[in-house]
Amino acid sequence: MANNLLQGKKGIIFGALNDMSIAWKVAERVVEEGATITLSNTPLAVRMGTTNGLAEKLNAKLIPADATSVEDLEEVFKQSMDALGGKIDFVLHSIGMSPNVRKKRTYDDLDYNLLNTTLDVSAISFHKMLQVAKKMDAINEWGSVLALTYMAAQRTMFGYNDMADAKAMLESITRSFGYIYGREHNVRINTISQSPTLTTAGSGIKGFDNLVDFADRMSPLGNATADDCADYCVVMFSDLTRKVTMQNLFHDGGFSSMGMSFRAMEQYSKCFESFKDENGNVIYG
Ligand SMILES: NC(=O)c1ccc[n+]([C@@H]2O[C@H](COP(=O)([O-])OP(=O)(O)OC[C@H]3O[C@@H](n4cnc5c(N)ncnc54)[C@H](O)[C@@H]3O)[C@@H](O)[C@H]2O)c1
């Protein structure tokens, strides 16, 4: 249901790869709410992916850019302001990738060159985006910038690997830059910490299906979907949240405040069935 919450606003959405991408859902929702947008993704993703179809559907200019390249980001902001006819009101950073995860390197056997790439793509790109925008004075007063993060920045989650470090850095950049951009231009910067969501990036994580199931059983409201996330982004881009900045906002059905739920406990106890001796005692191994 559209409420015209973003009527007249101009935005840039980074990271829509296919119709499972969180950024894809956000792009559709913000346009439904009255915004005009540009889209950006890597040149390879633009060539190989389906983002062109989304751009056509939403009447949005698609600007290829590697988010680790300052020059590319300058082009995105320049071309976006040209295409949209003025400064930008909101930006979504929905970008993440770990070559260590892709190459199945474990956390105690990281390749450090690959770690640099993980951090550059998944965290430092956010700093670059903000620095470029600020130097170009590309974002309107009371503009809103969001990046997507995950709970593993705060608590160790099996299999999340060096992405946990990247997300911790992403959240720190949000606070550090949020202070400066807020103080000087009233631009607000926040991260949304989203439930595990079945997407291309998500499914790279080891044991991801089990993680999704566990989080769902633990969360009183169940996992937040990509569509739910898009709704939350609309609110955060709207004028209804003008004094929210430098926050990591959990959007996870309550998972982050839970210790153990009945539904998770019930499933957990079933796991012991196959580890009992003939007297019914649990064999811990
Ligand atoms: N899926 C989840 O479970 C989950 C949970 C919490 C947070 N997140 C975060 O949400 C964001 C979006 O991920 P998603 O799950 O929608 O997966 P996705 O694979 O659809 O999106 C990741 C995007 O990053 C882009 N990208 C990779 N390298 C890039 C580069 N150098 N420059 C520009 N773009 C680049 C990819 O092309 C892709 O569009 C990521 O930051 C991810 O960590 C995802």
The ligand as an ORCA input file, in Angstrom:
! r2SCAN-3c Opt
* xyz 0 1
  N      20.847    -11.768      2.760
  C      21.035    -11.671      4.059
  O      20.829    -12.611      4.829
  C      21.472    -10.364      4.649
  C      21.293    -10.122      6.026
  C      21.742     -8.920      6.563
  C      22.366     -7.991      5.737
  N      22.531     -8.256      4.403
  C      23.214     -7.277      3.568
  O      22.335     -6.778      2.597
  C      23.109     -6.265      1.513
  C      22.538     -6.751      0.194
  O      22.743     -8.121      0.046
  P      21.643     -9.129     -0.512
  O      21.434    -10.147      0.552
  O      20.483     -8.407     -1.072
  O      22.439     -9.899     -1.662
  P      22.720     -9.546     -3.217
  O      23.743    -10.545     -3.629
  O      21.463     -9.527     -3.960
  O      23.348     -8.082     -3.174
  C      24.714     -7.823     -3.000
  C      25.071     -6.784     -4.035
  O      26.406     -6.283     -3.874
  C      26.857     -5.966     -5.186
  N      28.305     -5.771     -5.217
  C      29.282     -6.675     -4.940
  N      30.500     -6.117     -5.134
  C      30.280     -4.830     -5.511
  C      31.141     -3.738     -5.857
  N      32.468     -3.858     -5.845
  N      30.564     -2.567     -6.224
  C      29.212     -2.415     -6.260
  N      28.367     -3.413     -5.935
  C      28.889     -4.600     -5.571
  C      26.411     -7.183     -5.981
  O      26.502     -7.013     -7.376
  C      24.995     -7.337     -5.475
  O      24.094     -6.562     -6.228
  C      24.548     -6.680      1.784
  O      25.251     -5.635      2.421
  C      24.359     -7.828      2.754
  O      25.504     -8.084      3.541
  C      22.072     -9.407      3.844
*
